[in-house]
Amino acid sequence: MADTTIKIDEGVRDRLRTLAEERGMSTRAYVERVVAATPTESEQTERTARAVAYVRANFGVDLSDEDLSAAREWRADLLARRLGERR
């Protein structure tokens, strides 16, 4: 296992420590868990492709490019906490 040093704001460091402690973990273990659970763009793209293929194969729904685009926009809005502004 390699040691790495990163420079972050003290507030972020304190927040990481608090989040880890609330979960009964070390800061190192918490950061490792969060990073391991966060998919890369390519992993997310592959995950999406598998989900679309599953829906098409098992639900008889043919998702159009427009459907997929709308879903990507909805996800972006959800992640940006803008959900509900469209309605």
N, C-alpha and C positions, 0 to 999 in steps of 0.2 A: 504494500500500500504506500502510495506516495503522499508526502505532505505538500500542501499548496497554501500559499498565503495570498489573500486578496484584501484589497483596501476598500472598505465600505463606510458609509456614514455611521456614526455612533448610534444614532437612533435606529437604524436598520439592524445593526449588530445586537442592540438590546432587545429589539422585537424578535429577532431570530432566537435569542436565548430564552425569552419568555415563551414563545411558541413551542420550543423544544421541551422546556421544563413542564409545561402544561400537559404534554404528552408522555412525560416520564422518559425523555430521551436526552442524549447529549446534543449539543448544537451540531456537531459533526454528523451524527447519525440522522438528525432531522434534515439537514441539507442534502445528504446522500439520498434519503427517501424521496424528498421533493423533486430532486433532479432526475432520479430514476423513473418517477411517475409522470414526468412531463415529456410528451412525445415531441420529436423533431418534426419539422415540416414534412419531410419525406415519409415518416411513420404515420403522420396524420393523413397524408394523401393516400397511402396504402390502406389505412383503416377505413377511410371514406369509400374507396373503390370496392373494398370487400362488403361494406354495408349496402351500397347501392346494388351490387350483384346479388346479395342475399334477398333484398326487397324484390328485385325483379324476378328472381327464381322462385321465391316462396309465397309472394303475395299477389302475383299476377299484375303488378303495377309497373307500367313503363314510365320511368321518370325522365322527363325531357330536360334538355339543357337549361331551359328557363326554370324548371322546378329546382334543379341543383343550384342554380345561381341564386334563387330566392332563399334557399336553405343556407347557403354560405352567407348571404347578407343578414339573415336572421341570427345566425351564430355570431357574426361579428357584432351585431347590435347587442346580443345577450352578453358577450364578453366585455363590451364597452359600457354595459349597464344602461343602454338606451332602449331596452325592450319596453314596449308600450307606447313609445312616442309616435309610432305609425298610426295607431288607432284613434 
